[in-house]
Amino acid sequence: MLKRLPIGQQDFAGLIEWNGIYADKTKIIYDLLNLSQFVFLSRPRRFGKSLLISTLKNLFEGKKELFKGLWIENNFDWKEVPVIKIDFNRSSFFRRSLSLAINEMLDESSEQYNLQLSSDDNKKRLIELIQKLYKKTGERVVLLIDEYDKPIVDSINDIQKAEENREIMRNFYGAIKGCSEMLRFVLITGISRFSKMSVFSELNNLADISMDKNFAAICGFTKDDLNEYFNEYKDAACEELEISRVELDEKIRFWYDGYKFDGKTHIYNPFSILNFFAKKEFKNYWFESGLPKLLVDFIREHSVDIKELENTAISELDLNNFDVTKIDIKALMFQTGYLTIVGKNENGKYLLDYPNEEVRQSFAAYLLTNFTDQKYGNHDDKMLDSLRAGDIDGFITAVNALFASIPYQIIPKENENYFSSLIYVLLKTLGYRVASELSSYKGRADAVIKTKDSIYIFEYKMAPTTALEGINQIKIKGCADEFAADPRKKIAVSIVVDKEKRCVSEYLKEDL
């Protein structure tokens, strides 16, 4: 019987009983249990953290029947032990009291074991629950905390609220170390990796496996997983799309692969993969289930230059930790899944870029919509038609029409990067692959757009820089060199944007 596609399924027992596909991660889980008593894992939303937590809960509750046929079935002591599961993903913390929500979750765990808690303080209440469970069962307790940082991340653009929630969380997590002799295993998962001093100040023996090569595949699908568990779905997709298996594999890789949490191991987005096989259509599935609004609001408020987020470098220290009051947007985008590691530079810094076409395309479209207050697609037909026809004058006219239609009130007065970022994301949303990552040995173009007959190499500047300077830069950087063997016409286009006049004030094109 064909196993079902468990889209959105985060409950391990429900998945197994429903005959859903489960890529066996139990050997990695077994290794995790032998690594450390206290473990931390960071992954983006919809990447399987909650399913991992649920799998561990059922494992420690001794439900061996659910693990039939999996690696761990004959490699685990199936003795039942008490489990406390705290899931911060269940609530929004914009208005709700965080302390009250924590106490309610602790009450649920205590009621499960017929216990009563007397303390009102979150930290004391957790300690009390662990002590009573240990005394009642004689077994050391397992503590599983899912999306530990959601109360902080939800308020990332409200520093005061974020700091308030951080202090509550720091006090709460402070209970863990003092109960170590009564705890068998602790796993804390989340999106962000706030510095230990800011959230886990007392838990100095926390093993962070977020970038550990041995646990890179603990969430999400690998290429081997796709070949082992999705063969019949691949056949169906090939038939529906009328393409070969080789073509299908390449398109799946292009759209949904590319996440490298350890810098090497390729991970496919599990939410997108399941949705693709269900609908057999290459499109955005995961993007808006993440945190695009939070990121775009941060980018606009802090005048971030969008171009600097692609093919960018960051130190390991900055990548691994950040404080709510000093957020590095590159680190935040990596931890939320919008950027991934693509290598290291000569200085040992990590190189980050968009992981795949889904994120690359969707992020640009989302940015354009939020930067212009207009639905993506309202202006692109005219621009595309102009480029296809080689009509740069018509293209610039359409760009200026878009600029003129942007409401004044949404343009940040002091944002120096607004129009630079706007022209950048505009070029990326025109339907062709904007190859900003393509570079010659001398430098890279701002954008490369390929049509049937032409390859457009764009350089854009802000006034008072001249268009001629942009054309000269394209030549000096040798941006057309890598396309020398391509028979299509190469056209250099230099655009100058005047932020005061809100338009392209000057442009030049030149055949290369």
C-alpha positions as CSV (number, residue, x, y, z in Angstrom):
1,M,0.0,0.0,0.0
2,L,1.3,3.4,-1.0
3,K,2.3,5.4,2.1
4,R,0.6,8.8,2.5
5,L,2.2,12.2,2.3
6,P,2.1,13.6,5.9
7,I,1.8,17.3,5.0
8,G,1.8,19.3,8.3
9,Q,1.9,16.2,10.4
10,Q,3.9,16.8,13.5
11,D,2.7,14.0,15.7
12,F,4.8,10.8,15.3
13,A,2.1,8.4,16.5
14,G,-0.5,10.0,14.3
15,L,1.8,9.8,11.3
16,I,2.6,6.1,11.8
17,E,-1.0,5.1,12.5
18,W,-2.1,7.1,9.4
19,N,0.4,5.1,7.3
20,G,2.3,8.3,6.5
21,I,5.9,8.4,5.1
22,Y,8.5,8.6,7.8
23,A,12.1,8.9,6.7
24,D,13.8,6.8,9.3
25,K,15.9,9.1,11.5
26,T,16.1,6.8,14.5
27,K,19.8,5.9,14.1
28,I,20.6,9.6,14.3
29,I,18.3,10.0,17.2
30,Y,20.0,7.1,19.0
31,D,23.4,8.7,18.5
32,L,21.9,12.0,19.8
33,L,20.8,10.3,23.0
34,N,24.4,9.1,23.6
35,L,25.9,12.5,22.9
36,S,25.0,14.6,25.9
37,Q,22.4,15.0,28.6
38,F,21.5,18.6,27.5
39,V,21.1,19.2,23.7
40,F,20.1,22.2,21.6
41,L,19.0,22.2,17.9
42,S,18.3,25.2,15.7
43,R,16.3,24.7,12.5
44,P,13.9,26.9,10.5
45,R,10.1,26.5,10.8
46,R,8.4,23.6,9.1
47,F,11.7,21.6,9.0
48,G,10.6,18.8,11.3
49,K,11.7,19.9,14.8
50,S,8.2,19.3,16.2
51,L,8.1,15.8,14.6
52,L,11.5,15.1,16.2
53,I,10.2,16.2,19.6
54,S,7.1,14.0,19.2
55,T,9.3,11.0,18.1
56,L,11.4,11.3,21.2
57,K,8.3,11.6,23.4
58,N,6.9,8.3,22.0
59,L,10.3,6.7,22.3
60,F,10.7,7.5,26.0
61,E,7.1,6.6,26.7
62,G,8.0,3.1,25.6
63,K,5.6,2.8,22.6
64,K,7.7,0.2,20.8
65,E,4.8,-0.8,18.5
66,L,5.0,2.6,16.7
67,F,8.7,1.9,15.8
68,K,8.2,-1.4,14.1
69,G,10.6,-1.8,11.1
70,L,12.6,1.3,12.1
71,W,16.3,1.0,13.0
72,I,15.8,1.7,16.7
73,E,13.2,-1.1,17.2
74,N,15.8,-3.6,18.3
75,N,18.4,-1.1,19.6
76,F,16.7,0.7,22.5
77,D,15.7,0.0,26.1
78,W,12.0,0.4,25.9
79,K,11.5,1.2,29.6
80,E,8.9,3.9,30.1
81,V,10.1,7.1,31.7
82,P,8.2,10.4,32.6
83,V,8.3,13.0,29.8
84,I,7.6,16.7,30.1
85,K,6.8,18.3,26.7
86,I,6.6,22.1,26.5
87,D,5.5,23.4,23.1
88,F,5.8,27.2,22.6
89,N,4.6,26.9,19.0
90,R,1.0,26.4,20.2
91,S,0.5,30.1,21.1
92,S,1.1,33.6,19.8
93,F,2.8,35.8,22.3
94,F,2.1,39.3,20.9
95,R,-0.6,39.9,23.5
96,R,-0.8,36.8,25.7
97,S,1.0,36.6,29.0
98,L,4.1,34.4,28.6
99,S,4.2,33.5,32.2
100,L,0.6,32.4,32.2
101,A,1.2,30.3,29.0
102,I,4.1,28.5,30.6
103,N,2.2,27.7,33.8
104,E,-0.7,26.3,31.7
105,M,1.7,24.0,29.8
106,L,3.3,22.8,33.1
107,D,-0.2,22.2,34.4
108,E,-1.0,19.9,31.4
109,S,2.1,17.8,32.1
110,S,1.3,17.6,35.8
111,E,-2.3,16.5,35.2
112,Q,-1.0,13.8,32.8
113,Y,0.7,12.2,35.8
114,N,-2.0,13.1,38.3
115,L,0.1,15.7,40.1
116,Q,-0.7,19.1,41.6
117,L,1.7,22.1,41.5
118,S,1.6,24.8,44.2
119,S,4.2,27.3,43.1
120,D,3.2,30.4,40.9
121,D,6.7,31.2,39.6
122,N,7.6,29.5,36.3
123,K,11.0,28.4,37.4
124,K,9.9,27.0,40.7
125,R,6.9,25.4,39.1
126,L,9.2,23.5,36.6
127,I,11.5,22.4,39.4
128,E,8.5,21.2,41.5
129,L,7.2,19.2,38.5
130,I,10.5,17.5,37.9
131,Q,11.0,16.7,41.6
132,K,7.5,15.2,41.9
133,L,7.8,13.1,38.7
134,Y,11.1,11.8,39.8
135,K,9.8,10.9,43.3
136,K,6.6,9.3,42.0
137,T,8.1,7.2,39.2
138,G,11.7,6.6,40.5
139,E,12.8,7.4,37.0
140,R,14.8,10.4,35.8
141,V,12.7,12.8,33.7
142,V,13.0,13.6,30.0
143,L,12.4,17.3,29.2
144,L,11.5,18.3,25.6
145,I,11.1,22.0,24.8
146,D,9.9,22.9,21.3
147,E,10.4,26.3,19.7
148,Y,12.0,27.7,22.9
149,D,12.5,31.1,21.3
150,K,9.1,31.8,19.8
151,P,8.1,34.3,22.5
152,I,11.2,36.3,21.6
153,V,11.2,35.9,17.8
154,D,7.5,36.9,17.7
155,S,8.5,40.2,19.2
156,I,11.7,40.8,17.3
157,N,10.6,44.1,16.0
158,D,9.4,45.3,19.4
159,I,12.6,45.4,21.4
160,Q,10.9,46.1,24.7
161,K,8.5,43.2,24.5
162,A,11.3,40.9,23.2
163,E,13.5,41.8,26.2
164,E,10.7,41.3,28.6
165,N,10.0,37.8,27.2
166,R,13.8,37.0,27.1
167,E,14.0,37.7,30.8
168,I,11.1,35.4,31.5
169,M,12.6,32.7,29.4
170,R,16.0,33.1,31.0
171,N,14.5,32.7,34.5
172,F,12.5,29.7,33.3
173,Y,15.4,27.8,31.7
174,G,17.5,28.5,34.8
175,A,15.6,25.6,36.5
176,I,17.2,23.0,34.3
177,K,20.8,22.9,35.5
178,G,19.7,22.6,39.2
179,C,17.7,19.5,38.4
180,S,20.4,17.7,36.4
181,E,20.5,14.7,38.8
182,M,16.8,14.1,38.2
183,L,16.9,14.6,34.4
184,R,17.8,11.8,31.9
185,F,17.7,13.9,28.7
186,V,16.9,17.4,27.7
187,L,16.3,18.6,24.1
188,I,15.6,22.3,23.4
189,T,14.7,23.3,19.8
190,G,14.1,26.6,18.2
191,I,14.8,28.8,15.2
192,S,17.3,31.3,16.5
193,R,20.5,30.7,18.4
194,F,20.5,33.5,20.9
195,S,23.7,33.6,22.8
196,K,23.9,31.4,25.9
197,M,24.5,34.5,28.0
198,S,21.3,36.1,26.9
199,V,18.9,33.1,27.4
200,F,20.8,30.0,28.7
201,S,23.1,31.8,31.1
202,E,23.1,29.0,33.7
203,L,23.0,26.1,31.3
204,N,26.7,26.1,30.3
205,N,26.9,22.4,29.4
206,L,24.3,22.6,26.5
207,A,25.6,20.7,23.5
208,D,24.6,22.7,20.3
209,I,24.2,20.3,17.4
210,S,22.8,22.9,15.0
211,M,25.9,22.8,12.8
212,D,27.3,19.4,13.7
213,K,27.9,17.2,10.6
214,N,26.8,14.1,12.6
215,F,23.3,15.5,13.0
216,A,22.9,17.6,9.9
217,A,20.2,15.2,8.5
218,I,18.2,14.8,11.7
219,C,15.5,17.0,10.2
220,G,14.5,17.3,6.6
221,F,15.1,15.0,3.7
222,T,18.4,14.0,2.0
223,K,18.8,12.9,-1.6
224,D,18.9,9.3,-0.3
225,D,15.6,9.8,1.6
226,L,13.9,11.0,-1.6
227,N,15.2,7.9,-3.5
228,E,14.2,5.5,-0.8
229,Y,10.8,6.8,0.3
230,F,9.4,8.7,-2.6
231,N,10.0,6.5,-5.7
232,E,6.4,5.9,-6.6
233,Y,5.6,9.6,-6.1
234,K,8.5,10.4,-8.4
235,D,7.1,8.1,-11.1
236,A,3.7,9.8,-10.8
237,A,5.3,13.3,-11.0
238,C,7.3,12.3,-14.1
239,E,4.1,11.1,-15.8
240,E,2.1,14.2,-14.8
241,L,4.8,16.7,-15.9
242,E,5.9,14.6,-18.9
243,I,9.6,14.7,-18.0
244,S,12.3,12.1,-17.4
245,R,13.4,11.0,-13.9
246,V,16.8,12.8,-14.5
247,E,15.0,16.0,-15.4
248,L,12.6,15.6,-12.3
249,D,15.5,15.1,-9.9
250,E,17.3,18.2,-11.3
251,K,14.2,20.4,-11.0
252,I,13.5,19.2,-7.4
253,R,17.1,19.9,-6.5
254,F,16.9,23.4,-8.1
255,W,13.7,24.3,-6.4
256,Y,13.9,22.7,-2.9
257,D,17.4,21.5,-2.2
258,G,20.4,23.6,-1.0
259,Y,20.1,23.8,2.8
260,K,23.5,23.0,4.3
261,F,23.3,23.5,8.0
262,D,26.8,22.1,8.5
263,G,28.1,23.7,5.3
264,K,28.2,20.3,3.4
265,T,25.2,18.0,3.8
266,H,22.5,18.8,1.4
267,I,19.0,18.9,2.9
268,Y,15.8,19.3,1.0
269,N,12.9,21.4,2.4
270,P,10.6,18.7,3.8
271,F,7.4,20.8,3.8
272,S,8.0,21.8,0.1
273,I,8.9,18.3,-0.9
274,L,5.7,16.8,0.5
275,N,3.5,19.5,-1.0
276,F,5.3,19.1,-4.4
277,F,4.6,15.4,-4.6
278,A,1.0,16.1,-3.5
279,K,0.3,18.7,-6.2
280,K,3.0,17.9,-8.8
281,E,3.7,21.5,-9.4
282,F,6.9,23.5,-8.9
283,K,6.0,26.5,-6.9
284,N,6.4,28.2,-3.5
285,Y,5.1,26.1,-0.6
286,W,7.3,26.8,2.4
287,F,8.2,30.4,2.0
288,E,5.3,32.2,3.6
289,S,5.0,29.6,6.3
290,G,8.3,30.9,7.6
291,L,8.9,34.5,8.8
292,P,9.0,36.7,5.7
293,K,7.0,39.6,7.2
294,L,9.3,39.7,10.3
295,L,12.4,39.9,8.1
296,V,11.0,42.4,5.6
297,D,9.9,44.7,8.4
298,F,13.4,44.5,9.9
299,I,15.0,45.1,6.5
300,R,13.0,48.2,5.9
301,E,13.3,49.6,9.4
302,H,17.1,49.2,9.5
303,S,17.7,50.3,5.9
304,V,19.3,47.0,4.9
305,D,20.8,46.9,1.4
306,I,19.2,43.8,-0.1
307,K,22.0,43.2,-2.5
308,E,24.4,42.7,0.4
309,L,22.4,39.7,1.6
310,E,23.4,37.6,-1.4
311,N,26.7,35.8,-1.7
312,T,27.7,37.5,1.6
313,A,30.3,36.6,4.3
314,I,29.8,36.3,8.0
315,S,32.0,35.1,10.9
316,E,31.2,31.9,12.7
317,L,30.7,33.8,16.0
318,D,28.1,36.1,14.4
319,L,26.4,33.2,12.6
320,N,26.0,31.2,15.7
321,N,24.9,33.8,18.2
322,F,23.1,37.1,18.3
323,D,21.4,39.2,20.9
324,V,17.9,40.6,20.6
325,T,19.2,44.1,20.9
326,K,22.0,43.6,18.4
327,I,20.6,41.4,15.6
328,D,22.6,40.6,12.6
329,I,20.2,40.3,9.7
330,K,22.4,37.8,7.9
331,A,22.5,35.5,11.0
332,L,18.7,35.8,11.4
333,M,18.1,35.0,7.7
334,F,20.4,31.9,8.0
335,Q,18.7,30.7,11.2
336,T,15.2,31.2,9.7
337,G,16.1,29.4,6.5
338,Y,16.2,32.2,4.0
339,L,20.0,32.0,3.6
340,T,22.3,28.9,3.8
341,I,26.0,28.2,3.9
342,V,27.5,27.8,0.4
343,G,31.2,27.7,1.4
344,K,34.0,29.6,3.1
345,N,36.2,32.5,1.9
346,E,39.9,32.9,2.2
347,N,39.5,34.5,5.6
348,G,37.6,31.6,7.0
349,K,34.2,33.3,7.1
350,Y,31.1,31.5,6.0
351,L,29.6,32.5,2.7
352,L,25.8,32.7,2.7
353,D,23.3,32.8,-0.2
354,Y,19.8,31.8,-1.0
355,P,19.4,28.0,-0.8
356,N,17.2,27.4,-3.8
357,E,14.8,28.8,-6.4
358,E,11.8,28.7,-4.1
359,V,13.4,31.1,-1.6
360,R,15.2,33.2,-4.2
361,Q,12.2,33.9,-6.3
362,S,9.6,34.1,-3.4
363,F,11.7,36.4,-1.3
364,A,12.2,38.9,-4.2
365,A,8.5,38.9,-5.0
366,Y,7.6,39.4,-1.3
367,L,10.1,42.2,-1.0
368,L,8.8,43.9,-4.1
369,T,5.2,43.7,-2.9
370,N,6.1,45.2,0.5
371,F,8.4,47.8,-0.9
372,T,5.8,49.1,-3.4
373,D,2.5,48.4,-1.5
374,Q,1.3,46.7,-4.7
375,K,0.6,43.2,-5.7
376,Y,3.6,41.5,-7.4
377,G,2.9,41.1,-11.2
378,N,1.0,44.4,-11.8
379,H,3.9,45.9,-13.8
380,D,6.1,43.1,-14.9
381,D,4.4,42.2,-18.2
382,K,5.3,45.5,-19.8
383,M,8.9,45.2,-18.6
384,L,9.2,41.6,-19.8
385,D,7.7,42.4,-23.2
386,S,10.1,45.3,-23.6
387,L,13.2,43.1,-22.8
388,R,12.0,40.4,-25.2
389,A,11.7,43.0,-27.9
390,G,15.1,44.6,-27.0
391,D,13.2,47.8,-26.2
392,I,15.2,49.3,-23.3
393,D,13.4,52.6,-23.6
394,G,10.1,50.8,-23.0
395,F,11.6,48.9,-20.1
396,I,12.7,52.1,-18.4
397,T,9.3,53.7,-19.0
398,A,7.7,50.7,-17.3
399,V,10.1,50.9,-14.3
400,N,9.4,54.6,-13.9
401,A,5.7,54.0,-14.0
402,L,6.1,51.6,-11.1
403,F,8.1,54.1,-9.2
404,A,5.5,56.8,-9.7
405,S,2.8,54.6,-8.5
406,I,4.4,54.0,-5.1
407,P,2.6,55.8,-2.3
408,Y,4.8,58.5,-0.7
409,Q,3.9,57.4,2.9
410,I,5.5,53.9,2.5
411,I,8.9,55.3,1.4
412,P,11.2,55.7,4.4
413,K,12.5,59.3,4.5
414,E,16.0,58.4,5.7
415,N,16.4,55.1,3.9
416,E,19.4,55.4,1.6
417,N,19.1,51.9,0.4
418,Y,15.3,51.9,-0.4
419,F,15.5,52.6,-4.2
420,S,18.7,50.6,-4.6
421,S,17.0,47.6,-3.1
422,L,13.8,48.3,-5.0
423,I,15.5,48.2,-8.4
424,Y,17.4,45.1,-7.4
425,V,14.4,43.0,-6.4
426,L,12.5,44.3,-9.4
427,L,15.1,42.9,-11.7
428,K,14.9,39.6,-9.8
429,T,11.1,39.2,-10.2
430,L,10.9,39.5,-14.0
431,G,10.5,35.8,-14.7
432,Y,14.0,35.1,-15.9
433,R,16.7,33.9,-13.6
434,V,18.5,37.0,-12.4
435,A,22.0,35.7,-12.0
436,S,23.4,38.1,-9.4
437,E,25.6,35.3,-8.1
438,L,27.3,35.0,-11.5
439,S,30.7,36.6,-11.4
440,S,33.8,36.9,-13.5
441,Y,37.3,36.7,-12.1
442,K,37.2,40.5,-11.8
443,G,33.8,41.0,-10.3
444,R,30.1,40.4,-10.6
445,A,27.2,42.1,-12.4
446,D,24.4,43.6,-10.4
447,A,22.0,41.4,-12.4
448,V,22.0,39.2,-15.5
449,I,18.7,38.5,-17.3
450,K,18.6,36.0,-20.2
451,T,15.9,36.1,-22.8
452,K,15.6,34.0,-25.9
453,D,17.7,36.3,-28.0
454,S,19.7,38.4,-25.6
455,I,21.7,38.5,-22.4
456,Y,21.2,41.7,-20.5
457,I,24.0,42.7,-18.0
458,F,22.7,45.3,-15.6
459,E,24.6,47.7,-13.4
460,Y,22.6,50.2,-11.4
461,K,23.8,53.3,-9.5
462,M,22.4,56.0,-7.4
463,A,22.6,59.7,-8.5
464,P,24.8,61.7,-8.9
465,T,26.8,58.7,-10.3
466,T,26.5,58.7,-14.1
467,A,25.3,56.0,-16.4
468,L,28.5,56.0,-18.3
469,E,30.4,55.0,-15.1
470,G,28.1,52.0,-14.9
471,I,28.8,50.9,-18.5
472,N,32.5,51.3,-17.9
473,Q,32.2,49.2,-14.7
474,I,30.6,46.4,-16.6
475,K,33.5,46.4,-19.0
476,I,36.2,46.6,-16.4
477,K,34.7,43.8,-14.4
478,G,34.5,41.6,-17.5
479,C,30.9,40.7,-16.7
480,A,30.2,39.4,-20.2
481,D,33.3,37.1,-20.3
482,E,31.6,34.0,-19.0
483,F,29.0,34.2,-21.7
484,A,31.5,34.4,-24.5
485,A,30.5,31.0,-25.9
486,D,26.8,31.9,-25.8
487,P,25.5,33.0,-29.3
488,R,23.0,35.4,-27.9
489,K,23.5,39.1,-28.1
490,K,25.1,40.7,-25.0
491,I,23.8,44.0,-23.9
492,A,25.2,46.2,-21.1
493,V,22.5,48.3,-19.4
494,S,23.5,51.0,-16.9
495,I,20.7,52.6,-14.8
496,V,20.9,55.6,-12.5
497,V,18.2,56.1,-9.9
498,D,17.5,59.5,-8.4
499,K,15.9,58.9,-5.0
500,E,14.8,62.5,-4.7
501,K,13.0,62.5,-8.0
502,R,11.9,58.8,-7.4
503,C,12.8,57.7,-10.9
504,V,15.4,56.4,-13.3
505,S,17.0,59.7,-14.2
506,E,19.6,58.4,-16.7
507,Y,20.4,55.2,-18.5
508,L,22.6,53.8,-21.2
509,K,22.8,50.6,-23.2
510,E,25.7,49.3,-25.2
511,D,26.2,46.1,-27.2
512,L,29.2,44.1,-25.9
